[in-house]
């Protein structure tokens, strides 16, 4: 069994979907990437490495059982999906941190303003 080829296929698919996720599409296209294109590109990012693996196996004369291709297909789909989920989680976490930093800055400004008001009222 070609474990190295299988692992490499899964890793390449994961990396492709992550690159697609974080490419600055808005700057490159001048607008947000349409959702349909994002889905199509994600599917292609999974199918291209799988297709290359099957073609390499065929060129090497490897007899491929249908179940084996199905297993690799599912491994690619599951791990690529998990990679996208992690990417969304990282994006959400970074957004929350930015919101928290902004809120801290606003809190500092409000605190300073309240101190000024207190000084005026006390003075």
NORMO-V258996 format. One record per residue. N is the residue number from 1. RES is the residue in one letter. PHI is phi in whole degrees, 0 to 359 (none if undefined). PSI is psi in whole degrees, 0 to 359 (none if undefined). Layout:
n->{N & N}
res->{RES & RES}
phi->{PHI & PHI}
psi->{PSI & PSI}
This chain:
n->{1 & 2 & 3 & 4 & 5 & 6 & 7 & 8 & 9 & 10 & 11 & 12 & 13 & 14 & 15 & 16 & 17 & 18 & 19 & 20 & 21 & 22 & 23 & 24 & 25 & 26 & 27 & 28 & 29 & 30 & 31 & 32 & 33 & 34 & 35 & 36 & 37 & 38 & 39 & 40 & 41 & 42 & 43 & 44 & 45 & 46 & 47 & 48 & 49 & 50 & 51 & 52 & 53 & 54 & 55 & 56 & 57 & 58 & 59 & 60 & 61 & 62 & 63 & 64 & 65 & 66 & 67 & 68 & 69 & 70 & 71 & 72 & 73 & 74 & 75 & 76 & 77 & 78 & 79 & 80 & 81 & 82 & 83 & 84 & 85 & 86 & 87 & 88 & 89 & 90 & 91 & 92 & 93 & 94 & 95 & 96 & 97 & 98 & 99 & 100 & 101 & 102 & 103 & 104 & 105 & 106 & 107 & 108 & 109 & 110 & 111 & 112 & 113 & 114 & 115 & 116 & 117 & 118 & 119 & 120 & 121 & 122 & 123}
res->{X & X & X & X & X & X & X & X & X & X & X & X & X & X & X & X & X & X & X & X & X & X & X & X & X & X & X & X & X & X & X & X & X & X & X & X & X & X & X & X & X & X & X & X & X & X & X & X & X & X & X & X & X & X & X & X & X & X & X & X & X & X & X & X & X & X & X & X & X & X & X & X & X & X & X & X & X & X & X & X & X & X & X & X & X & X & X & X & X & X & X & X & X & X & X & X & X & X & X & X & X & X & X & X & X & X & X & X & X & X & X & X & X & X & X & X & X & X & X & X & X & X & X}
phi->{none & 268 & 296 & 298 & 298 & 293 & 298 & 298 & 298 & 296 & 295 & 298 & 298 & 298 & 296 & 298 & 291 & 291 & 298 & 299 & 295 & 259 & 295 & 282 & 301 & 300 & 286 & 286 & 262 & 81 & 198 & 293 & 294 & 301 & 303 & 300 & 294 & 298 & 295 & 298 & 293 & 296 & 296 & 297 & 298 & 273 & 283 & 298 & 298 & 296 & 297 & 299 & 300 & 296 & 294 & 295 & 301 & 296 & 295 & 276 & 77 & 286 & 278 & 252 & 283 & 302 & 295 & 292 & 298 & 296 & 297 & 295 & 301 & 293 & 299 & 299 & 295 & 294 & 288 & 293 & 298 & 296 & 298 & 293 & 298 & 296 & 299 & 296 & 296 & 299 & 301 & 296 & 297 & 295 & 298 & 296 & 296 & 296 & 297 & 296 & 297 & 295 & 295 & 297 & 297 & 296 & 299 & 296 & 296 & 295 & 299 & 296 & 296 & 295 & 297 & 297 & 295 & 299 & 296 & 295 & 291 & 282 & 279}
psi->{140 & 75 & 322 & 315 & 320 & 311 & 317 & 319 & 314 & 315 & 317 & 317 & 317 & 315 & 320 & 316 & 328 & 318 & 315 & 321 & 318 & 2 & 142 & 72 & 322 & 319 & 325 & 320 & 344 & 6 & 170 & 143 & 126 & 141 & 319 & 318 & 322 & 316 & 316 & 318 & 324 & 318 & 317 & 322 & 333 & 321 & 327 & 309 & 323 & 317 & 318 & 316 & 313 & 320 & 322 & 315 & 316 & 316 & 328 & 359 & 19 & 128 & 121 & 121 & 145 & 322 & 328 & 316 & 321 & 318 & 314 & 320 & 315 & 322 & 315 & 313 & 314 & 311 & 327 & 319 & 318 & 322 & 318 & 321 & 318 & 319 & 317 & 320 & 315 & 315 & 315 & 318 & 316 & 320 & 317 & 320 & 318 & 319 & 319 & 317 & 319 & 318 & 321 & 318 & 318 & 320 & 318 & 318 & 315 & 318 & 317 & 319 & 319 & 322 & 319 & 319 & 317 & 319 & 320 & 316 & 323 & 333 & none}
